Amino acid sequence: MSTGTEQPIQFYEKRMPIVTRSVKGRFRIMKTAILVLAYSIYFALPWLPWSRHDGVSQAVMFDMVGRRFFVFDLVVYPQNVFWLALLLFIAAVILFFMTSLIGRAFCGYFCFQTLWTDTYIWIERFIQGERPARIRLIKQPWNLEKITKIGGTHLVWLLIAFWTGLTFVLYFGYAPDLLRRFFTGHAAYAAYVGTFGIALSTYAAAGFMREQICAYICPYGRFQSVMYDPETLAVAYDVKRGEGEKGRISPRGDLKIREKRQEQGHGDCIDCGFCVQVCPAGIDIREGLQYRCISCGLCIDACNNIMDSVGYPRGLIRYDSELNLASPVPKPPYIDWKRWKVAGYLIAILGISAGLIYSINQRTDFEHSVQQIRQPLFVMLSTGEIRNRYQIRLTNKSDRDVVYSISVKDMPIGALDLGEMQNVTVHSGKSVMVQASIKLQPDQLERYKNFEFVIQSLTNSTDRAVEAASFYSEKAE
């Protein structure tokens, strides 16, 4: 029987703030370049003009009222939801493909969470100073300096979060007009809900939760490890070189010289902790591959800078595979493409992408359907003629109004009756229902049991559809 005091079980560990140090290097440059490119696209795209015959002059816009999406010259309608399914499938397979080759690099360079967190950290550093100054600011009591710097940081965070949410909303309307209506209080209720909802979530995720999003909320962080292979490149610490036989040690005296360190059984790691200080996830890469690691490469830059300063070779921390690190003599790191799984992902990406491109190229500017009205199936008129009725639905998917003509093949002249709608005008993005009647004399029934409707665009001669139909009568039954 235990006499000690039982400790309560803690199911959630309180978050310890991670205060990162800035670093210079090729991976930091690449992350910054991707961030600038992503921000330029996201924030500028709603303002990019694009000439259209019918619709707003905006390159990318989701027209919820007209139920169509403008993506440059492509107009997407709800009927094209199949394209969205293909895009999602392609995106998923690309993610699997990248993970199999270079691990979690998507998280480190392209993920929205990473991009906005990077910006928030930069703002924090710009206002509050480098890592030692920010640690000192956290520990000091509240005074004018602390209120000014922390308050200023959060104010800029909120402004960026607000502009992030507002930009997202601007994709759903003509940006100049929607922006004016937003600030004059005349925008739709959904615009305010969307803007402030996204703003608050951005502020919370990038300002406070940060690495917790990657560790506890993002599902990819949990299942990405099952897609790793021994050949997968990931940010790794070379334990053999860094630890040696007697472990890492700081450079002092003769231990500053690499040959002397090796003679005494010590590795190249000088235990400076720089790799931990620059990590946005707060991990120590020297403890091995961890699910929290987002493969951003900043620890590689930090370690290479230290190796340069002490005159040791670079690459103590590097992108490398588990298989290569475990070999007696590691080779230079390389991306191993020659794997069946990688080939399968690549074939799937190319195949589905080709199918999507083909589907988009083969799209027509209109859709149609012909349905026979079956209640009743046929009617005998007082003149002795037999009448069948048909319902024709025309959907104009182009960016301009189109005029269509409807005719029939293999039918006597005058058999088709469209009422007063001899030519049908369908507005852009709209549908029109046309009621058509076919009338035949009793002696014509056997000859014209099957025929075809011909739908021809008078605006664009290439848009033409032929739809088979049947004529029913008591005699034919």
N, C-alpha and C positions, 0 to 999 in steps of 0.2 A: 504494500500500500504506500503510495507516494505521500510524503509529508510536505513537499514543496508547494509553493503557491502556483496555481494554474494560471497560465497567461491566456487572455482572450484571443480567439482566432480573428485575424484581420483579413477580410476578404478584399479589401481595397487599400492600396498603399497611397498615402498622400503624395501628390506630385511635388517633386523638388525642382525649382526653377533651374533651367539650363541656361547658363550665360556663356555664349560662345565667343571665341576670339576670331578676329578676321585673319585671312590667309591669302597669299598670292600664289598663283601657279596656273598651269594649263587647264586643270579641271575647274578651277574657280572662274577662269576666263570663259570656258565653254558654258558653264552654268549661267553666267551673266549674259552671254550672247543669246542663249535660248530664252532667258527671261525677257530680254528686250524685244526679241522677235515675237514671243507669245503675247506680250502686253500690247505691242504695236498692232497686231492682228485683232485682238479682242476689243481694244478700246477704239480703234480707228475704223473697223469694218462697217459699223452702222452709219458712218458719215461718208462712206465711199459712194459717189453718185454712179448711176448706171441707167442708160437710156432704154426706155420701154415704150411700146405703143399704147399699152393699157396697163396701168399700175404705177405705183410710185417709182420715182427715179432713185432707188436705193439698191445697192448691189446685193445685199442679203437682208431679207425681211420675212418674218413669219406672219402672214396676213391671216389672222384668226377669223376676221369677219368674212373675208372671201374664201376661207378654207383652202388656202394655197400658200406654198412657201416659194419665195423667190431666192434662187441661188445663182447669181449672175444671169446667164441666159437660160438657165434651167428653171422651169416652173413645175413644182411638185404638188400633186393633189392627194387627198386621202386615198384615192384608188391606187396610188403608188406606194402604199405602206410596205409592200414587198421589198422595195429598195432599202427602206430603213432596216428591215430584218437582215438583209444582206450586209449592210454597213456595220451593224452591231456584231454580226458573226465575223466579218473581216477584222474588226477592231479587237475582238477577243482572241482570234488566232494569232494576230500580230503580237499581242501581249504575250501569249504563250511562246511564240517563236523567239521574241526578244529575251524572255526569261531563260529559255533553254540555252541561249548563246551567251548573254552577258548579265544574267541574274536580274537583280531588281533595279537596273539602271533607269527604267521608266520612272520609278518613284523619285530617283535622285535628280532627274533633269526635267521631266515633262509634266509631272502630276501638278494639278492645280494647287493642292495643299502645299507642296514644296515651293511653287512659284510665289504664292502669296506670303508664306512664312518667310522666305528669303527677303522679300521686300520689307516686311515688318521688322525683321532683325536688322536690316540695313538702316531703317529709320531710327530704331532704338539706339544703334551704335552712333549714328550721326548726331543725335540730340544728347545722349547721355555719356558718350565717350566709349573708349575701348574696354575690354573685359575688366581689368582692375578697377577702372572708374565706376563701372556699372555695379560691381560687387560692393564697392565702398558705398555707393548710393543706396543700395538695398539695405545695408546694415545700419546706416546712419539714421538718427531720429528725424521725424518729419520737421522740415524747416522750409524756408522760402526756396532754396535751391532744389530740394527734392520735389516740392509741389510743382515748381515751374517745369522741371525736366520731365518728370513722370506725367504730369498733366499735359504738357506739350506733345509728348509721345503718343498718348492715348487720343488726343485731339486729331493728330495727323492720321492715326490708324482709323479713326471713325470716318474721316473725310475720304480716305481711300476705299473703305468698306462701302460707304454710301455711293461713291462713283462706280464701284464695281456692280452694285445692285442696280443702279440706274442704267448703266450701260447694257446690262442684260435685258432690262425692260425695253430699251430703245430698239432692240431687234424685233419687237412685236408691233412696230408702228413706224410711220415716217419720222425719223429721228428729229429733224428741226421742229416740226409741228408738235410732236409728242413732248419734247423738252419744254417748249413754251407753255403748253397746256399743263404740264406737270407743276411748274413753278407758279402758275397763275391759279392753281386749284381746280382746273377744269378737266383733268385727266380722269380716266376710268378708275374706279375703286381698286380694281385688280392691279393697276400700275403702282399704287402706293403700297399695297400689301406685298407685291413682289419685290419692290425696291427695298423696303425696310426689312423684309424677311431675309433676303439674301445678304443685306448689309450686316445685320446682326449675326447671322451665321458665319460670315466671313470674319468679322471682328472677333468672335469667340474662337473660331478654329485657328486662325493665323496668329491671334494675339495671346491667347491663353492656353488652348489645348495642345496645339502644335504637334509634338511627337506622339502625344496620346491618341491622336486621330489615326496615325500609322500603326500604333501598337495595339489599340483596343477596338477601334471602330472600323477601319478599312479591312474588308475581308481578304483582299489580295495579300496583305501582310501575313495572314495566317496560312493560306494554302500555297503561297509561292514556293515554299521549300520543297513541296512534292514534285515540282517541275525542274528542280536542280538535278544535274547529272555530275559525275566526277569530272567531266570535261567542261562544265559550265564555268565561265569566267565570273569571278566575284572579287570584291575588295578583300584582300587577305594579307595577313601578317606572316612573313617568313620566319617561322619559329626557330628553325635550325640556325639560320644566320643571326637572328636577333638575340636569341637566348644563349647560344653556345652550350657548353657543358655545365657552367656554373651560374648561368642566368645573366640578366641585364645588370648594368652598373653605371653610375654616373662617371663622366670622364674627368679624372683628376690624376695629376702626376704623370707617370708612365702610361696610365690607362687612356690618355688622350690619343696615343698612337695606336692605330688599328692592329698592327702586327703584335704589339705588346699585349693587347687585350686578348688576341687569339692565342698567344702563347700561354696566358694564364687561364684560358678556358671560358672567357667572357664573350658574349655576342656583341653585335654592332648597336643594339638598342641602348641608348644612354639614359633611358627612363626619364625623359624630360616632360612627358605628359602632354606635349603639344598636340598629338593626334587626338587625345580625348577632349582637349579644350576647344578644338574647332568643330567637333562633331555635333550636328544639330539634333541628333537623337540621344546624345549623352552616353554613348557606349564606349567601351575600351576594345578596339578591334584586336588588341593583342590577346584577348581571351577567346578568340576564335570567331567563326561565323555565327551571327546572331540574327534572329528574325526581326529585330528592331533596326538593323542596318538597312539604309535605303540606297546604298551603293552610290553615294554622291561624289566620292573621290576626294573630298576635302582633306581627309586624313592622309591621303597619298601626297597631296601638295605640302601639307605640314611636315611630314616626315622627310620628303625630298629636300625641303628647305633646310632642315636640321642637318641632314647628311651632307649637304653642300657646305654648311658652315663649319663642320668638323672634318671635312675632307674625306668622307667615306662614300662609297658608291651608292647611287640612288637605287630605289626599288626594294627597300626593306619592307615597305607596305606597297602593294601594287595590285592591279587586276591580274588574277591568275586563277588557274583551276586547281581543284583539290588533287587531281591526278598528277599534275606537273609538280606541285609542291611536295608530294610524297615521294617523288622519284629520287634516286641517289644523287643525280646531277640534273637539277631543273634546267629545262630549256627556256629560251625567251618566251614570254607569254604570247599566245596566239589564239585566235577564234577558231574552234574546231567545227567546221561545217559538215564534215563527213560522218553524219550520224543519221540513222533511219528516222528517228523522231523529228529531227530538224528538217529532213527532206520532206517528211509528211506534212509538217506545218507549212513549208514553202509551197508545196503543190496545192494545198488547200487554199492558201492566200491567192496564188496566181489563178487557180480555177474559179473561185468565187468572184474575184475581181473581174476576170474576163466575162463572167456571166452578168455581172452588174453593168459593166460597160456596154455589153451587147444589148441588154434590156433597155438601157437609156437611149442608145442609138436607134433602136427599133421602135421607140415610142411613137405614137401617133398624136396628132393634135386634137383628136376627139375620140370619144367612146360611144358605143351605140348598143342597143339591145332591142329586139323585136319579140314581143310576147302576144300570143293570141288570146283575146278575151273569150273566156269559156263559159260565161254565164249571160246569155245562152251561147252555145257553141256556134250555132248558125240561126238565121232568121229567114223565113220565106216571106217576101214582100207581096203586096197586093198585085204587083205587076207580074208576079210569077218568078221573079229573080230570087236567087239565093244569095244572102249577104253574110260574110264573115267580117269580124272586126278585129283590128290589131292595135296594140299600143306600142309606139316607137319612142324610145328614150334616147335623146341626143345630149351628150356632155361635151362642152367646148373646153379643152384644156390649153388652148393657146392664150397669148397675151393680148388678143384683139377680138372684136366681134366678128362672127363668121356667119355667112348665109349658106344654107344647105338646101338642096333639092332632093325630093324623094320620088322615085319612079319604080316601076315593076318590069321585070323581064318575063317573057313567055306568057304574057297575058294579052287578051284582046284590048284594043284601044277603048278607053273610057271605063275600063273595069275598076280602076283605082279612083277612089273618092277621098280627097283630103279636106273637104269642106272649103273654107276660105284660106287655108294655109298652103298655098301652092309652093311658096318658098318659105323656109323657116329661118329666122334670125335668132342665133344663140349668143348671148353676151359672154364675154371672157369669164371663165371659171364657173359658169352656170349650166343648168340642165333644163331641157324643155321636153315635155311630154306631147306627142303628136298622136291624135286619134285617126287611124286610117281604116277605110272600108274597101272590101273587094266584092263586087257584084257580078254574078254570072247567070246566064240563062241556063235552064235545065239541060239543054242539049250540049252545053259546053263543059259540063261537070267532069266527064271522063277525061277530056283532053287537058284540063288545067288543074289537075289535083295538086301538082307541085309547081312552085314558081320561086322567084327571087326578088327581094326588095333591093334596090340600088340607091345608096345614099351618097351623094356627091357634093363636095364643098365647092361653092361658086367663088369663094375667095381664094382658095388654094387648090389648084387642079390636082395635086398629088394626093390629097385626102379623099379617098374613095373606099366605100365598104359595100360588100355584097352579102346579104343575109338570106339563107334559104327559109322558105315557109311552106305551109301546106294549106289547102282549102278543103273544108269539111262540109258535108251535106248529108241529108237523110239517105239519099240515093247512094252516095259514096260509102256510107256506113254499111 
